[in-house]
Amino acid sequence: MSVPAAYAGVILIWSTTPLAIQWSAQGAGFAFAVTARMLIGLALCLLLMRATRTAFPFTPAARRLYAISGLSLCTSMLLTYWGALHIPSGLISVIFGLSPLATGVFAALWLHERALTPQRVAGLAIALAGLWAIFGQPWPGDGEATLGTAAVVAGMALQALGLVWVKRLNLRASALAITTGSLGVAVPGFVLAWLLIDAARLPADLSPRAAAAIVYLGVLGSVVGFTLYYFVIRHLDAGRVALITLITPVTALLLGQTLNAEFIPARGWTAIALIGAGLALYEWQALRQLGRPRA
């Protein structure tokens, strides 16, 4: 696999994931959509584990990691899928673009990492100002747009917290094994949520678009995208990896406008620009590497 192809693949998958989430949730009910996606992802992971004969650690430390990662994944995705019913798909990508900032804050508070330099704190403040402005925007959709935005923000924060917690455990295992174990814990939670929310009823009329979105997310959004991302971070410097988080919100917004007729008000673009500027300032040291020749 070439690095440029993997890099482009990550951008493509991350840019289309929010729109696919919205299409699947609108066409099948959010509880069924996320449950079906994760079942497909788990089945594919198990097949890959068997085909590649990847070791699957099952020590007490490994089980703890799977439990934490799985619970984080379950709660984060349930909130995100529900929120996707009420806000534009492009806004989901913008909010999840804040993940590096949330991860940095949690790492500083919990792992005592000295990652919050004055410059990064300034970037965090600018991005938070943009996020605060988003809550006052008249986004298209129903009257639950503010709650939908809050749900996606909470989902993003829980995902970032789970990543820091996993890092704190510091278990040496392959990405495929961690993904498989996490999905193994998360899937029963998704099934339970589907049972409580929809009495585990199958959609009466599953549209081809919703079905295709679920399969796309189960295969590409959950497994392939994760694998490509880990491949990219092993072969590229931090600046080029950080650039992905700046590109995907823009491409996701453009896709939402083109394919889903989403409208972002002018003041909304100002808020989004603040988030982008804050993220760029936060990642500035990494982005400076873009202009330096690699050794």
Secondary structure, DSSP 8 states (H G I E B T S, - for coil): --HHHHHHHHHHHHHHHHHHHHHHHHHH-HHHHHHHHHHHHHHHHHHHHHHHT-----SHHHHHHHHHHHHHHHHHHHHHHHHHTTS-HHHHHHHHTTHHHHHHHHHHHHS------HHHHHHHHHHHHHHHHHTTS--SSSTTHHHHHHHHHHHHHHHHHHHHHHHHHT----HHHHHHHHHHHHHHHHHHHHHHHHTT---SS--HHHHHHHHHIIIIIIIIHHHHHHHHHHHS-HHHHHHHHHHHHHHHHHHHHHHH-----HHHHHHHHHHHHHHHHHTHHHHGGGGS---
